[in-house]
């Protein structure tokens, strides 16, 4: 199949599937307790997909690109130790760029978060701030996914295309589910949630198609495209981890603590309120909630096993 046709078909399928799967939580009326468990499951899926799918696949692609580049530039008559020495002299090791991509993704989202926080403090956006920040983080993450997917198709290597395609698809579905459940938990209206879901679903396809045609027109080497794919996935993992750990998990934890502290027969003293002792004491999940979070983190590992078995 032609690369342009392939990336277009993949992008359309990804958009439709992501939007429909993300729409599932909106189709059912859930009680506050059920919505809490759905949000916890979504948070676990967000963390698990970054840790079990996105980061390992990004690292694998980047190291494969590095090995291919090293082998192509080293003279054929050298033994293994001489090849390693020559590769080391050529520049920084691939693990350095792994750390840079992850850190840059996390830091970039931190900067965006701080800018959004400043704007919300000086405007009338405070109520929508949490939802907008979570959506913006996942849209940036989805755009990085699209970059990785477009670069993978541009390599022309079927194995790389299949790996990246399944890696992106397998974690976009839980990401969409987690985003919608979090926005519902934050109290956004249904029409706003649909708009956020639409933006998230469209980000990857648009960037994937754009990236493919730019790389195809530039005529860059397959090794550079492979490296770009790995860096894109690691950058997206950094943004993913920021959204999950800084916004989604603390929001769920604080909600759990507030519901626990509001139980009848458990008055809080002024000293506890002023010192924050009660907040610290109550900020934990129950056993069933903790098991739900662990289930969400573990599911992507099962999907990752299926990905490597194919």
C-alpha positions as CSV (number, residue, x, y, z in Angstrom):
1,X,0.0,0.0,0.0
2,X,1.2,3.5,-0.8
3,X,2.6,5.4,2.2
4,X,0.3,8.4,1.8
5,X,-2.8,6.1,1.5
6,X,-1.7,4.0,4.5
7,X,-1.1,7.0,6.8
8,X,-4.5,8.5,5.8
9,X,-6.4,5.2,6.4
10,X,-4.7,4.7,9.7
11,X,-5.4,8.2,10.8
12,X,-9.1,8.1,9.9
13,X,-9.5,4.7,11.7
14,X,-7.6,6.1,14.7
15,X,-9.8,9.2,14.9
16,X,-13.1,7.3,14.7
17,X,-12.0,4.6,17.1
18,X,-10.7,7.0,19.7
19,X,-13.7,9.3,19.6
20,X,-16.2,6.4,19.9
21,X,-14.3,4.7,22.7
22,X,-14.0,8.0,24.6
23,X,-17.7,8.6,24.2
24,X,-18.6,5.4,26.1
25,X,-18.6,7.1,29.6
26,X,-21.0,9.7,28.3
27,X,-23.5,7.1,27.2
28,X,-24.2,5.8,30.7
29,X,-25.5,7.6,33.8
30,X,-23.1,6.8,36.6
31,X,-23.5,7.4,40.3
32,X,-20.9,9.5,42.1
33,X,-19.3,6.4,43.5
34,X,-19.3,4.6,40.2
35,X,-17.8,7.7,38.5
36,X,-15.1,7.7,41.2
37,X,-14.1,4.1,40.3
38,X,-14.2,4.9,36.6
39,X,-11.9,7.9,37.1
40,X,-9.5,5.8,39.2
41,X,-9.4,3.1,36.5
42,X,-8.8,5.8,33.9
43,X,-5.9,7.3,35.9
44,X,-4.3,3.8,36.2
45,X,-4.6,3.3,32.5
46,X,-3.0,6.7,31.8
47,X,0.0,5.7,34.0
48,X,0.2,2.1,32.8
49,X,0.2,3.0,29.1
50,X,3.1,5.4,29.5
51,X,5.1,3.0,31.6
52,X,4.4,-0.3,29.9
53,X,3.9,0.7,26.2
54,X,5.0,4.2,25.2
55,X,8.4,4.4,27.0
56,X,9.6,0.8,26.1
57,X,8.6,1.1,22.5
58,X,10.2,4.6,22.2
59,X,13.5,3.3,23.8
60,X,13.5,0.3,21.5
61,X,13.1,2.4,18.4
62,X,15.7,4.9,19.4
63,X,18.3,2.2,20.2
64,X,17.5,0.4,17.0
65,X,18.1,3.6,15.1
66,X,21.4,4.1,17.0
67,X,22.6,0.6,16.2
68,X,21.8,0.9,12.5
69,X,23.5,4.2,12.3
70,X,26.6,2.9,14.1
71,X,26.9,-0.2,11.9
72,X,26.6,1.8,8.7
73,X,29.3,4.3,9.7
74,X,31.8,1.8,11.1
75,X,34.4,0.2,8.7
76,X,33.7,-3.5,8.1
77,X,37.1,-4.9,9.3
78,X,36.7,-4.1,13.1
79,X,35.9,-6.5,15.9
80,X,33.1,-5.9,18.5
81,X,35.1,-3.9,21.0
82,X,36.5,-1.7,18.3
83,X,33.0,-1.1,16.9
84,X,31.8,-0.1,20.4
85,X,34.7,2.3,20.9
86,X,34.1,3.9,17.5
87,X,30.4,4.3,18.2
88,X,31.2,6.0,21.6
89,X,33.6,8.4,19.9
90,X,30.9,9.4,17.3
91,X,28.8,11.2,19.9
92,X,26.4,10.9,22.8
93,X,24.9,7.5,23.6
94,X,21.2,6.8,22.8
95,X,20.3,6.6,26.5
96,X,21.2,10.3,26.8
97,X,18.5,11.2,24.2
98,X,16.0,8.9,26.0
99,X,16.3,11.0,29.1
100,X,16.3,14.3,27.2
101,X,13.1,13.4,25.3
102,X,11.3,12.2,28.5
103,X,12.4,15.2,30.5
104,X,11.6,17.7,27.8
105,X,8.1,16.3,27.5
106,X,7.5,16.5,31.2
107,X,9.1,20.0,31.5
108,X,7.2,21.3,28.5
109,X,3.9,20.3,30.1
110,X,5.0,21.9,33.3
111,X,5.6,25.2,31.6
112,X,2.3,25.0,29.7
113,X,0.6,24.2,33.1
114,X,2.1,27.2,34.8
115,X,1.1,29.6,32.0
116,X,-2.4,28.2,32.1
117,X,-2.5,28.6,35.9
118,X,-1.4,32.3,35.6
119,X,-4.1,33.0,33.0
120,X,-6.8,31.4,35.1
121,X,-5.8,33.4,38.2
122,X,-6.2,36.6,36.3
123,X,-9.4,35.7,34.4
124,X,-12.7,33.9,34.7
125,X,-11.4,30.5,33.7
126,X,-10.7,29.0,37.2
127,X,-13.6,26.5,37.0
128,X,-12.5,25.1,33.7
129,X,-8.8,25.2,34.4
130,X,-8.3,21.6,35.6
131,X,-10.2,20.2,32.6
132,X,-8.4,22.4,30.1
133,X,-5.0,21.6,31.5
134,X,-5.6,17.8,31.4
135,X,-7.0,18.1,27.8
136,X,-4.1,20.3,26.7
137,X,-1.6,17.9,28.1
138,X,-3.2,14.9,26.3
139,X,-3.6,16.8,23.1
140,X,0.1,17.6,23.1
141,X,0.8,14.0,23.9
142,X,-1.5,12.9,21.1
143,X,0.3,15.3,18.7
144,X,3.6,13.7,19.7
145,X,2.0,10.3,19.0
146,X,1.0,11.5,15.6
147,X,4.5,12.6,14.9
148,X,5.8,9.2,15.9
149,X,3.2,7.4,13.7
150,X,3.9,9.6,10.7
151,X,7.6,9.1,11.0
152,X,7.1,5.3,11.3
153,X,5.1,5.2,8.1
154,X,7.7,7.3,6.4
155,X,10.5,4.8,7.2
156,X,8.9,2.2,4.9
157,X,9.7,-0.6,7.3
158,X,6.6,-2.7,7.9
159,X,7.8,-4.0,11.3
160,X,8.3,-0.5,12.6
161,X,4.9,0.6,11.3
162,X,3.1,-2.3,12.9
163,X,4.8,-1.8,16.3
164,X,4.2,1.9,16.4
165,X,0.6,1.6,15.1
166,X,-0.4,-0.9,17.8
167,X,1.5,1.0,20.5
168,X,-0.4,4.2,19.6
169,X,-3.8,2.5,19.2
170,X,-3.5,0.5,22.4
171,X,-2.9,3.5,24.6
172,X,-5.1,6.1,22.8
173,X,-8.2,4.2,23.7
174,X,-7.6,4.1,27.5
175,X,-6.3,7.7,27.2
176,X,-9.6,8.9,25.7
177,X,-11.5,6.9,28.3
178,X,-9.4,8.3,31.1
179,X,-9.7,11.9,29.8
180,X,-13.5,11.8,29.5
181,X,-14.0,10.1,32.9
182,X,-11.7,12.8,34.5
183,X,-13.6,15.6,32.8
184,X,-16.9,14.2,34.1
185,X,-15.4,13.9,37.5
186,X,-14.3,17.5,37.3
187,X,-17.9,18.6,36.6
188,X,-17.7,19.8,33.1
189,X,-20.8,20.0,31.0
190,X,-21.4,17.3,28.3
191,X,-21.0,19.7,25.4
192,X,-17.6,20.8,26.6
193,X,-16.5,17.3,27.2
194,X,-17.4,16.4,23.6
195,X,-15.3,19.3,22.4
196,X,-12.3,18.2,24.5
197,X,-12.7,14.7,23.2
198,X,-12.9,15.9,19.6
199,X,-9.7,17.9,20.0
200,X,-7.9,14.9,21.5
201,X,-9.1,12.5,18.9
202,X,-8.1,14.8,16.0
203,X,-4.6,15.7,17.2
204,X,-2.8,12.5,16.3
205,X,-4.3,12.0,12.8
206,X,-3.7,15.6,11.7
207,X,-0.1,15.5,13.0
208,X,0.6,12.0,11.6
209,X,-0.5,13.0,8.1
210,X,1.4,16.3,8.2
211,X,4.6,14.6,9.5
212,X,4.5,11.8,6.9
213,X,4.2,14.2,3.9
214,X,6.9,16.6,5.3
215,X,9.4,13.7,5.9
216,X,8.5,12.1,2.5
217,X,9.1,15.4,0.7
218,X,12.4,16.1,2.6
219,X,13.8,12.8,1.6
220,X,15.4,12.1,5.0
221,X,17.1,8.7,5.6
222,X,15.3,5.8,7.2
223,X,17.5,5.9,10.2
224,X,16.7,9.5,10.9
225,X,13.0,8.7,10.6
226,X,13.3,5.8,12.9
227,X,15.1,8.0,15.5
228,X,12.4,10.7,15.1
229,X,9.8,8.0,15.8
230,X,11.4,7.0,19.0
231,X,12.0,10.6,20.2
232,X,8.3,11.4,19.5
233,X,7.0,8.5,21.5
234,X,9.3,9.3,24.4
235,X,8.3,13.0,24.4
236,X,4.6,12.0,24.4
237,X,5.3,9.6,27.3
238,X,6.8,12.6,29.3
239,X,3.7,14.7,28.7
240,X,1.5,11.6,29.6
241,X,3.3,11.1,32.9
242,X,2.9,14.8,33.8
243,X,-0.8,14.8,33.2
244,X,-1.3,11.5,35.1
245,X,0.8,12.3,38.1
246,X,0.4,16.0,38.6
247,X,-3.3,16.4,37.7
248,X,-5.3,13.2,37.5
249,X,-4.0,11.2,40.4
250,X,-3.9,14.2,42.9
251,X,-7.5,15.1,41.8
252,X,-8.7,11.6,42.6
253,X,-6.8,11.5,45.9
254,X,-8.2,14.8,47.0
255,X,-11.7,13.8,46.1
256,X,-11.4,10.7,48.1
257,X,-10.1,12.6,51.1
258,X,-12.9,15.1,50.9
259,X,-15.5,12.4,50.7
260,X,-14.0,10.6,53.6
261,X,-13.7,13.8,55.8
262,X,-17.3,14.7,55.1
263,X,-18.7,11.6,56.7
264,X,-21.2,12.2,59.5
265,X,-19.9,11.9,63.1
266,X,-16.3,12.9,62.1
267,X,-16.1,16.7,62.9
268,X,-12.8,18.3,62.1
269,X,-11.1,20.6,64.6
270,X,-9.9,24.1,63.8
271,X,-6.3,23.0,64.5
272,X,-6.6,20.2,61.9
273,X,-8.0,22.6,59.3
274,X,-5.3,25.2,59.8
275,X,-2.4,22.8,60.0
276,X,-3.7,20.5,57.2
277,X,-3.3,17.5,59.4
278,X,-6.7,16.1,58.4
279,X,-5.9,16.4,54.7
280,X,-2.7,14.5,55.2
281,X,-4.3,11.9,57.3
282,X,-7.3,11.3,54.9
283,X,-5.4,11.5,51.6
284,X,-5.4,7.8,50.7
285,X,-7.5,5.5,48.7
286,X,-9.5,2.6,50.1
287,X,-8.7,-1.0,49.4
288,X,-11.2,-1.4,46.5
289,X,-10.1,1.9,45.0
290,X,-6.4,0.9,45.3
291,X,-7.1,-2.4,43.6
292,X,-9.0,-0.6,40.8
293,X,-5.9,1.7,40.3
294,X,-3.6,-1.3,40.2
295,X,-5.9,-3.0,37.7
296,X,-5.7,0.1,35.5
297,X,-1.9,0.2,35.6
298,X,-1.7,-3.6,35.0
299,X,-4.0,-3.8,31.9
300,X,-1.5,-2.0,29.6
301,X,1.1,-4.6,30.6
302,X,-1.1,-7.4,29.3
303,X,-1.7,-5.4,26.1
304,X,2.1,-5.0,25.8
305,X,2.6,-8.7,26.1
306,X,0.2,-9.2,23.2
307,X,2.0,-6.5,21.2
308,X,5.3,-8.3,21.5
309,X,3.8,-11.8,20.8
310,X,2.6,-10.6,17.3
